[in-house]
Amino acid sequence: MVASATPELEQGPGDTISAIASQRDPSLEITIRAVSPSWVEIVRNDGEEVMTKLMRGGDTYLVTGDEKLYLSTGNAGGLEFVFSDGTVTGVGEVGEIVRDLPLVLEKLKARL
């Protein structure tokens, strides 16, 4: 028997498939948007890797600003933060290396 890699969905009345959605709070969300190529790593407080990839212009990644996440990048000028209120701010200068920047909504907004 091979284990399934995808979670099973519950079947509700009338054989319809139902799913439980997790609640989101858009006011806590931060979108990391690439404006040019930039290597990006996001890790949890305990060092667990959440995402590592080369983001290209137009790529986005959504995080919640109340989690204990940290951003490292090899080209801070290639990234910007987009907040739920529409505010956009750059992460840093072109070619700037940023390590372990806390992705905390209040702290990032205070940089504006």
VENGIPE-V473331 format. One record per backbone hydrogen bond with DSSP energy under -0.5 kcal/mol. NH is the residue of the N-H (numbers start at 1). CO is the residue of the C=O. If there is no record, write none. Layout:
nh: <NH NH>
co: <CO CO>
//
This chain:
nh: <10 12 12 15 16 18 21 28 29 30 31 32 32 33 33 34 35 36 38 40 41 42 43 44 45 47 50 51 53 55 55 58 59 61 63 65 65 67 69 70 71 72 73 74 76 77 78 79 80 81 82 83 84 86 89 91 91 92 96 98 98 101 102 103 104 105 105 108 109 110 111 111 112>
co: <18 10 16 12 13 10 19 25 26 63 82 30 61 31 80 59 78 78 55 53 72 51 70 48 68 44 42 42 40 38 53 34 56 32 30 28 63 64 67 43 101 41 98 39 96 93 75 76 33 89 31 87 29 83 81 76 79 76 93 73 96 71 100 69 102 65 103 104 105 106 107 108 109>
//
